Amino acid sequence: MTRPRVLLPAALIGLVVLLLIAPPAGAIIPVPQSREEFVSIIAGGRAGKMETFTVDRGLDEVYRTFESLTTPCLDKKIERTANVGYVEHSSSDYNPTLKRMGHDRAEFSLQVVHFPLGTREKTPPGGMYVMAADLKRAGARTEVVIYRPTIGYKNISESLTEWAEGGSTDCPKLR
């Protein structure tokens, strides 16, 4: 008769650590319910990237550029059809928001409604927050802070940067 092998102490410790830190099966990652919550999560370094830069254009000029491009470029519904053994239809409805927050600041937000939903958690009105940007007057220049997830949406972030710099008015490809 063979005896069962005893786990080595290091392997046993590793298994215990993995069980303690791994989320339980079916755990739901919380979906931010407001722009402020989304920005706080990204700024805290837990789920995204924060990019800060200053451009040699005034806030009013940067805001006008964003205002002229956000709706035609980002307020879109992208529909997809795939044959994966059956025909599957899905869509992503992008909803940008640009607001002036007084004389020296402006806020940009981008939300997306995915169908079918990729999460079981309740999403806020307008969809899940996937990007935000703060525009702040810095004398004759403008400071821009972009908050985004580390995976996906990089092309939109690059377009926002180019818009702020005044280098391009091209629309990003939405997926």
C-alpha positions in Angstrom: 0.0 0.0 0.0 1.3 3.5 -0.9 1.2 6.3 1.5 -0.1 9.7 0.4 2.7 12.3 -0.1 2.9 15.0 2.5 3.0 18.6 1.1 6.3 20.3 1.5 6.1 23.1 4.0 6.7 25.8 1.3 4.0 24.4 -0.9 1.6 24.3 2.0 2.3 27.9 3.0 1.9 28.9 -0.7 -1.5 27.2 -0.9 -2.7 28.9 2.3 -1.5 32.3 1.1 -3.3 31.8 -2.3 -6.5 30.8 -0.6 -6.4 33.9 1.7 -5.7 36.5 -1.1 -7.8 35.0 -3.9 -11.3 36.3 -4.3 -14.0 33.8 -3.8 -15.5 32.2 -6.9 -18.2 34.4 -8.4 -16.9 37.5 -6.6 -17.9 40.7 -8.3 -15.4 43.5 -8.8 -17.2 46.7 -7.6 -18.3 49.1 -10.4 -17.7 52.8 -9.5 -21.1 54.5 -9.3 -19.9 58.1 -9.8 -17.1 59.9 -11.6 -15.6 60.8 -8.2 -15.4 57.2 -7.2 -13.9 56.2 -10.5 -11.2 58.9 -10.2 -10.5 58.0 -6.6 -9.9 54.3 -7.6 -7.6 55.2 -10.5 -5.7 57.9 -8.5 -5.3 55.3 -5.7 -3.3 53.1 -8.1 -5.6 50.2 -7.6 -7.0 49.7 -11.1 -5.6 52.0 -13.6 -3.2 54.7 -14.8 -3.1 58.4 -14.2 -1.3 60.6 -16.8 -0.5 64.2 -16.0 0.9 66.7 -18.5 0.8 70.4 -19.3 0.1 71.9 -22.7 1.0 75.3 -24.1 -2.6 76.2 -24.8 -5.0 78.1 -22.6 -7.9 76.3 -20.9 -10.5 78.1 -23.0 -8.9 76.9 -26.2 -8.4 73.3 -25.0 -12.0 73.2 -23.8 -13.3 74.5 -27.2 -11.3 71.7 -28.9 -12.7 69.0 -26.6 -16.2 70.5 -26.9 -16.1 70.3 -30.7 -14.7 66.7 -30.8 -16.3 64.8 -27.9 -19.8 64.4 -29.3 -18.9 63.7 -33.0 -16.0 61.4 -32.1 -17.1 59.7 -28.9 -20.9 59.8 -28.6 -21.4 56.6 -30.6 -22.9 53.1 -30.5 -20.7 50.4 -31.9 -22.5 47.2 -32.8 -20.8 43.9 -33.5 -21.9 40.5 -34.9 -19.9 37.4 -34.5 -20.4 33.8 -35.5 -19.1 31.7 -32.6 -21.0 28.5 -33.4 -24.1 30.7 -33.4 -24.7 34.3 -34.3 -24.0 36.6 -31.3 -24.8 40.3 -31.3 -23.2 42.8 -28.9 -22.8 46.5 -28.7 -21.0 49.3 -26.8 -22.8 52.6 -26.4 -20.2 55.4 -25.6 -21.5 58.4 -23.6 -19.0 61.3 -23.2 -19.6 64.3 -20.8 -17.8 67.6 -20.8 -18.5 70.2 -18.1 -17.1 73.5 -17.2 -16.4 73.7 -13.5 -16.0 77.4 -13.1 -13.5 79.7 -14.7 -10.4 77.6 -14.0 -11.5 74.0 -14.4 -13.3 71.5 -16.6 -14.1 67.8 -16.4 -14.4 65.2 -19.1 -15.9 61.7 -18.5 -16.5 58.7 -20.7 -19.0 56.0 -19.8 -19.9 52.9 -21.8 -23.0 50.7 -21.7 -22.0 47.2 -22.9 -24.7 44.7 -24.2 -24.7 42.1 -23.1 -23.5 43.3 -19.7 -20.1 42.1 -18.7 -20.8 42.5 -15.0 -23.6 41.5 -12.6 -23.1 44.6 -10.5 -25.4 47.6 -11.0 -24.0 50.1 -13.4 -24.6 53.9 -13.0 -26.9 55.8 -15.3 -24.9 56.4 -18.6 -22.9 53.2 -18.1 -19.6 52.2 -16.6 -16.9 54.9 -16.2 -14.0 54.0 -18.4 -12.1 57.3 -18.6 -12.0 60.8 -17.0 -9.9 63.9 -17.5 -9.4 67.0 -15.4 -8.5 70.2 -17.3 -7.1 73.0 -15.1 -5.9 76.5 -15.9 -2.1 76.9 -15.2 -1.5 80.5 -16.1 -1.5 80.7 -19.9 -1.2 76.9 -20.1 -3.5 74.0 -19.2 -2.7 71.0 -17.0 -4.5 67.8 -18.1 -4.9 64.7 -15.9 -6.3 61.6 -17.6 -7.6 58.7 -15.5 -8.0 55.4 -17.3 -7.8 51.7 -16.9 -4.4 50.0 -17.7 -6.0 47.7 -20.1 -8.0 49.1 -23.1 -9.0 52.6 -24.1 -5.3 53.7 -24.7 -6.3 54.9 -28.2 -8.9 57.2 -26.7 -6.4 58.5 -24.1 -3.9 59.2 -27.0 -6.6 61.2 -28.9 -7.4 63.3 -25.8 -3.7 64.1 -25.4 -3.5 65.1 -29.1 -6.6 67.2 -28.8 -5.3 69.0 -25.7 -2.0 69.7 -27.5 -3.8 71.0 -30.5 -1.9 68.5 -32.7 -4.8 66.5 -34.1 -8.5 66.4 -34.5 -8.7 62.8 -35.5 -11.3 60.6 -33.8 -10.1 57.4 -32.0 -11.3 54.1 -33.2 -13.9 52.8 -30.9 -14.3 49.1 -30.3 
